[in-house]
Amino acid sequence: MSARKLIAVLSACALFAAAGCGGSAPAGAGGAAAGRDVGPVKIAALHPVSGSNAVDGLQMRRGAQLAVDAINAAGGIKSLGGRKVELITGDSQGKADIGQSEAQRLISAGAVALVGTYQSAVSTNAAVVAERNRVPFVMDVTASDAIFSHGYRYSFRVQPGSEAIASAAAQYLKEVSQQAGKPVHKVAFLHEQSDFGSGAAEAFTAAAQKLGFTVGPDISYDATTVSDLTAQITQVKTSGADVLAVAGYYRDSLLAAKAIDSVKPPLNAVWGVSNGAYDQPKFVTDAGKLGALYFSTNYHYDATNAQTVALRAQYQRQFGDPMRTGAVLSYDAVQVIAAAVDKAASTDPEKVRDAIAASQVAPLTVGHGPISFATNGDNRNAFPVLMQVQDGQVKQVFPPDKAESRPDYTVTWRP
C-alpha cells in the first residue's frame, strides 16, 4: 500500500473509530483516564532509541527528560497543587507500525499527551492513534505536511514544516548566491524516498522554479538500506548542476558527503533541505575536510538565546555530548504540554488539548515569536534558518537578523 493510501485509510479509522475500524476505545473512558487523576502527570516521549536513528532518538528522549526535570525543579504543575511530571517513554525503532503500537501503549498507560517522533512515517501513524484516543500529540520533529491536511484536532507541530523549510531553502539559495556574485543556475536534488524526502524535493522544486532556476536530476534512494551513494553522486557530476540539494537523515547524508569527497563534482554548494546531518556538530568531525561547501536550511536551536546556550551547556555536562536541535525541540514540546496542563488545571486530555491550541510558549529554537498554533496544528511562528560549516563549527548565517556570521559562498569543489 502506498504512503498516501495508508494515510487515507488510517485517517478514516481515526475519524470513524466508533464505526468499527478497530483499536481500543478512546482513552477518555476507562482506566487510563482514571489513572491520570492521581500521582505524577505523565507525558509520553516516543522516539527511535534503537535502529539507524538511535543517536537522534536518544538525544530527543534526553531533551524531553531535561524539560521534565526543569518543571519539577520549579515546583511541578502549580495549578494542580505542585503535582510532579513523569516522562514515560517508548521506542519506535524507526518503524511506523511499532510506533503506532507504542503510541497506543503509552496512552493506555495514562499519558496526558505525547511528544515525538523524529520520523514523519512514524508520526503519521502516531497521529492517527492520538486522534482516535482524543489525546494531544505535540510533534517535536516531523517534517511531512500531509499529517496537517486531514483536519486532525489533536495533532500539533513545533518545528516548521517541509514546505516552509523547502521554500525558505530555495529563497536563501537565490539570495546568498546572488550576493556572492555566483547566481545559481541548476540544482540537482538527492533525497531519501519516504514522504519526508520526497515532500522536501517536491516543495523545493516548485519554489526554485518560481525563482527562475532549473532543478534536476531528481535522485532518490532508500535510507534504510543504502550503503553507498557513489553512483548517485556521479550522476550529479555529469548533470552540470552547480548546486546539490540533499534531504535525508544523518547516516545516509554522511554517505552522500563521503561520495562527494570521492567523486568531486564541480559544485558551488551542497544545500541541505530539512537535512538530518549538515547542521549537526558531529557531522563536522565525521565529514572531515569538506567544510564550507555545506549549508543547511532547517529548524535550529537559537544560538543567540541565553537560555538555549545554558540548556545546551547543561546537556553537555550531563551527557558528555553536544545537544542537537532535535533534543531542544523535544524540550520545547514538553514545555508546551506542561504549560497547557497548568493552564487547564486538569489532566483531562480534552482540556489539555484546548490549552495547547491556545499556547503562547517562548521557544528555545529559532522562531518569529512564541510557539503558537494555527488551526491546522502548525506552529505559526516556526522559522527555518540557514546554517553553514565554518571553521569547524556549524554557524547560523542567514537571514541577517538570525546570523552569527556571514555566509561564505566562495568555495567551489573542483576535481
C-alpha positions in Angstrom: 0.0 0.0 0.0 1.4 3.5 -0.9 2.1 6.1 1.8 -0.8 8.3 0.6 -3.3 5.3 0.6 -2.1 4.3 4.1 -2.7 7.9 5.3 -6.2 7.9 3.9 -7.1 4.5 5.4 -5.7 5.5 8.8 -7.4 8.8 8.7 -10.7 7.1 8.1 -10.1 4.9 11.0 -9.3 7.8 13.2 -12.4 9.7 12.3 -14.7 6.8 12.3 -13.3 4.5 15.0 -16.7 4.2 16.6 -18.0 2.6 13.5 -15.6 -0.3 13.8 -12.2 0.4 12.3 -10.6 -1.5 15.2 -8.3 -0.5 18.0 -9.2 0.3 21.6 -11.8 2.7 22.9 -10.9 6.3 23.3 -8.7 7.0 26.3 -11.2 9.4 27.8 -13.2 6.4 29.0 -11.9 3.7 31.4 -8.7 3.0 33.3 -6.3 5.4 31.5 -8.5 8.4 32.4 -8.8 7.4 36.0 -5.0 6.8 36.1 -4.4 10.5 35.2 -6.2 11.8 38.2 -3.6 10.7 40.8 0.1 10.5 41.1 2.5 12.3 38.7 1.3 13.8 35.5 2.5 11.5 32.7 3.9 12.9 29.5 5.0 10.3 26.9 8.1 10.6 24.7 8.1 8.4 21.6 11.4 8.3 19.6 13.7 5.8 17.8 16.2 4.8 20.5 17.2 1.7 18.6 17.9 1.3 14.9 19.7 3.6 12.4 18.4 6.8 14.0 19.0 5.8 17.6 21.5 8.6 18.3 19.0 11.3 17.4 16.2 9.4 19.2 18.2 9.2 22.4 19.1 12.8 22.2 15.4 13.7 21.9 14.4 11.5 24.8 17.1 13.2 26.9 15.9 16.6 25.9 12.3 15.7 27.0 13.7 14.4 30.3 15.6 17.7 30.9 12.3 19.6 30.4 10.6 17.4 32.9 13.4 17.8 35.4 13.2 21.6 35.0 9.4 21.6 35.5 9.7 19.5 38.7 12.6 21.6 40.0 10.4 24.7 39.6 7.7 23.2 41.7 5.8 20.9 39.3 2.3 21.8 38.0 1.3 24.6 40.3 -2.4 24.7 39.4 -2.6 21.0 40.4 -1.0 21.6 43.8 2.5 21.0 42.6 2.0 17.6 41.1 5.2 16.3 39.6 5.6 15.4 36.0 6.9 11.9 34.9 8.3 11.1 31.5 7.1 7.7 30.2 8.9 6.5 27.1 8.5 4.4 24.0 10.9 3.2 21.3 9.6 3.3 17.8 12.7 1.5 16.5 12.2 3.8 13.4 9.3 1.7 12.3 5.8 3.1 11.6 3.9 0.0 12.8 5.9 -0.2 16.0 5.5 3.5 16.6 1.7 3.1 16.2 1.5 0.3 18.8 3.9 2.1 21.2 1.7 5.3 21.0 -1.3 3.2 22.0 0.6 1.6 24.8 1.7 5.0 26.2 -1.8 6.4 26.0 -3.2 3.4 27.8 -0.5 3.9 30.5 -2.1 7.2 31.3 -0.2 9.8 29.2 -1.9 13.1 29.1 -0.1 13.9 25.8 2.6 12.6 23.5 5.8 14.1 22.1 7.7 12.7 19.1 8.7 11.1 16.9 11.6 12.3 14.6 10.4 10.4 11.6 7.4 11.5 9.5 6.2 8.0 8.7 6.1 7.1 12.4 4.3 10.4 13.3 1.7 9.7 10.6 0.6 6.6 12.4 1.0 8.0 15.9 -1.2 10.9 14.9 -4.0 8.5 14.0 -3.7 6.8 17.4 -3.8 10.2 19.1 -6.9 11.3 17.2 -8.7 8.0 17.9 -8.0 8.3 21.6 -8.6 12.1 21.8 -5.1 12.7 23.3 -2.9 15.5 22.1 0.2 14.8 20.2 2.9 17.6 20.0 5.4 16.7 17.3 8.9 17.9 18.0 10.5 16.7 14.8 8.2 15.8 11.9 8.7 17.4 8.5 5.8 16.0 6.5 2.9 18.4 5.9 0.5 15.7 4.9 -0.4 15.0 8.5 -1.7 18.5 8.8 -4.1 18.3 5.9 -6.6 15.9 7.4 -8.3 18.3 9.8 -7.0 16.5 12.9 -7.8 18.2 16.2 -5.1 16.6 18.4 -2.0 17.0 16.3 0.4 19.9 16.8 3.9 20.6 15.5 6.6 22.7 17.0 9.1 22.8 14.0 8.4 24.4 10.7 7.0 22.0 8.1 8.5 20.6 4.9 7.1 23.2 2.5 8.1 26.1 4.7 11.7 24.8 5.0 12.0 23.9 1.3 10.6 27.3 0.2 13.0 29.1 2.5 15.9 26.9 1.3 15.2 28.0 -2.3 14.9 31.7 -1.4 18.0 31.6 0.7 19.9 29.9 -2.1 18.9 32.6 -4.6 19.8 35.5 -2.2 23.1 34.1 -0.9 24.4 33.0 -4.4 23.5 36.4 -5.9 25.1 38.3 -3.1 28.3 36.3 -3.8 28.2 37.1 -7.5 27.7 33.4 -8.4 23.9 33.1 -9.0 22.7 29.6 -9.1 21.5 28.1 -12.4 20.9 24.4 -11.9 20.3 22.3 -8.8 20.4 18.5 -8.6 18.3 17.1 -5.8 19.3 13.9 -3.8 16.8 12.6 -1.3 15.6 9.6 0.7 12.4 8.2 -0.8 9.9 8.4 2.0 7.3 11.1 2.4 9.9 13.3 4.2 12.5 13.3 1.4 10.1 13.3 -1.5 8.0 16.1 0.1 11.1 18.2 0.6 12.1 17.7 -3.0 8.7 18.5 -4.4 8.3 21.7 -2.4 11.9 22.9 -3.1 11.5 22.2 -6.9 8.2 24.2 -7.0 9.7 27.1 -5.1 13.0 27.1 -7.1 11.3 27.0 -10.5 9.3 30.1 -9.5 12.6 31.8 -8.7 14.0 31.0 -12.1 16.4 28.2 -11.7 16.3 24.6 -13.0 16.0 21.6 -10.7 17.2 18.2 -11.9 18.0 15.4 -11.9 15.8 14.2 -9.0 17.6 11.2 -7.4 16.1 9.1 -4.6 17.3 6.2 -2.5 16.1 4.0 0.4 17.7 5.5 3.5 17.2 2.2 5.5 19.2 0.1 3.1 21.6 2.3 1.2 25.3 1.6 1.8 27.0 3.8 -0.9 25.9 6.8 -2.9 28.8 7.0 -5.3 26.7 6.2 -8.4 24.2 8.8 -7.5 26.9 11.5 -6.9 28.5 10.5 -10.3 25.1 11.2 -11.9 25.1 14.6 -10.2 28.6 15.3 -11.6 27.6 14.6 -15.2 24.4 16.6 -14.9 26.0 20.0 -15.0 24.4 21.1 -11.7 26.2 23.8 -9.8 24.5 23.1 -6.5 23.4 19.8 -5.0 20.4 19.9 -2.6 20.1 16.9 -0.2 17.2 15.8 2.1 18.0 12.8 4.2 18.8 11.5 7.7 22.2 11.5 9.3 23.7 8.2 8.1 22.7 8.5 4.5 23.6 12.2 4.3 27.0 11.3 5.6 27.3 8.7 2.9 26.5 11.4 0.4 29.2 13.6 1.8 31.8 10.8 1.5 30.8 10.2 -2.1 31.1 13.9 -2.9 34.6 13.8 -1.3 35.5 10.9 -3.6 33.7 11.9 -6.9 34.4 15.6 -6.5 31.5 17.0 -8.6 32.1 20.7 -9.6 29.7 22.3 -7.1 29.4 25.7 -5.6 27.5 24.4 -2.6 25.8 21.3 -1.1 22.5 22.7 0.2 20.7 20.7 2.9 16.9 20.9 2.9 15.5 19.7 6.2 18.7 17.6 6.3 19.4 15.5 9.3 23.2 15.8 9.1 24.6 19.1 7.8 23.6 21.2 10.8 25.0 18.7 13.4 28.3 19.3 15.3 29.1 15.6 14.8 28.9 16.0 11.0 31.9 18.4 11.1 34.0 15.7 12.6 32.6 12.8 10.6 32.8 14.5 7.2 36.4 15.7 7.7 37.8 18.3 5.3 34.6 19.1 3.4 33.9 22.3 5.4 32.3 25.4 4.0 30.8 23.7 0.9 28.0 22.6 3.2 24.9 24.7 4.0 21.6 23.6 5.6 18.2 25.2 5.8 16.3 23.7 8.7 14.9 24.3 12.2 17.6 25.1 14.6 18.2 25.8 18.3 18.5 29.6 18.8 22.2 30.2 19.2 21.5 33.8 20.2 19.3 32.9 23.1 21.0 32.8 26.5 18.5 30.2 27.9 19.3 27.9 24.9 23.0 28.3 25.5 22.6 27.4 29.1 20.5 24.4 28.4 23.0 23.1 25.8 25.8 23.6 28.3 23.8 21.6 30.9 23.2 18.8 28.4 27.0 18.7 27.5 27.9 18.4 31.2 25.3 15.8 32.0 25.7 13.6 28.9 29.1 14.4 27.5 27.7 15.1 24.1 26.7 18.3 22.2 22.9 18.8 22.3 21.3 18.6 18.9 18.4 20.7 17.7 16.0 17.8 17.9 16.6 17.5 21.6 15.9 21.2 22.0 12.7 20.8 20.1 11.7 17.9 22.4 12.4 20.2 25.4 10.1 22.8 23.8 7.4 20.3 23.1 7.3 19.1 26.7 7.2 22.6 28.0 4.2 23.3 25.7 2.3 20.3 27.2 3.2 21.2 30.8 2.2 24.8 30.4 -1.1 23.6 28.9 -1.8 21.2 31.8 -1.0 24.1 34.2 -3.3 26.5 32.3 -6.1 23.9 32.1 -5.6 22.9 35.8 -6.5 19.5 34.6 -5.2 16.2 33.2 -8.2 15.7 31.1 -6.7 15.4 27.6 -9.6 17.3 26.0 -8.9 20.3 28.3 -5.2 20.0 27.8 -5.7 19.9 24.0 -7.7 23.1 24.1 -5.0 24.8 26.2 -2.3 23.6 23.8 -4.3 25.1 20.9 -4.2 28.5 22.8 -0.5 28.2 23.6 1.9 31.1 23.9 5.2 29.5 25.0 8.6 31.0 24.5 10.8 28.6 22.4 14.5 27.8 22.7 14.6 27.2 18.9 14.6 29.9 16.3 11.2 31.5 15.7 9.4 34.7 14.9 7.7 34.7 18.3 6.2 32.3 20.9 5.1 28.8 20.0 1.5 29.5 18.9 -0.6 27.0 16.8 -2.7 27.7 13.8 -6.0 25.9 13.3 -4.3 23.0 11.5 -1.9 22.5 14.4 1.2 24.1 12.8 3.4 26.4 14.9 2.6 29.7 13.1 5.9 31.3 14.4 8.3 28.5 13.5 11.1 29.7 11.3 13.8 28.0 9.3 17.3 29.4 9.3 20.3 28.8 7.0 23.5 27.3 8.6 27.0 26.7 7.2 30.0 24.7 8.4 32.6 27.5 9.1 36.0 27.0 10.8 35.0 23.6 12.2 31.6 24.8 13.6 28.0 25.0 12.4 27.0 28.6 12.3 23.7 30.4 11.7 24.4 32.6 8.7 21.1 33.8 7.1 18.9 35.7 7.3 21.0 38.5 8.8 18.8 39.1 11.9 19.4 35.5 13.0 23.0 35.2 11.8 26.1 34.5 13.9 28.3 35.2 10.9 28.0 35.9 7.2 27.5 33.1 4.6 30.6 32.2 2.6 29.6 31.1 -0.9 33.1 31.3 -2.3 34.1 27.7 -2.0 34.0 25.6 -5.2 34.6 21.8 -5.1 36.6 21.1 -8.2 38.2 17.8 -9.5 
